[in-house]
Amino acid sequence: DFNLTQLAGGTASMQQLKERLEKDLLEESPQAARVKVLASGNATERRFSVWIGGSILASLGSFQQMWFSKSEFEEHGASYVQRKCP
């Protein structure tokens, strides 16, 4: 088993977050599991990577088919997410 986590966004710049997260994941994972937490060394890249990724995702045609309005969500409830995004 392998657990790979990528840190991104402004919060990922918190001091020692990578090390603390890796330690916590190791403690909670099965003994045989391997854990790796990745974080870009470039703070600016880490800060904006979430926005860049979101922009790329939003531009995909397949993602646009999953959009729904607030009124649709209110009408159908939380289970609507499972139907729109299988």
Number of C-alpha atoms within 10 A of each C-alpha: 9 10 13 11 15 12 19 20 16 15 11 17 19 8 9 9 15 18 13 12 16 17 14 11 19 17 11 9 14 10 9 9 12 13 18 16 17 13 17 15 9 9 15 12 15 20 18 14 17 15 13 12 12 11 11 11 13 13 11 10 9 10 12 11 10 12 13 12 8 9 9 11 13 10 10 10 11 10 9 14 14 8 9 11 10 6
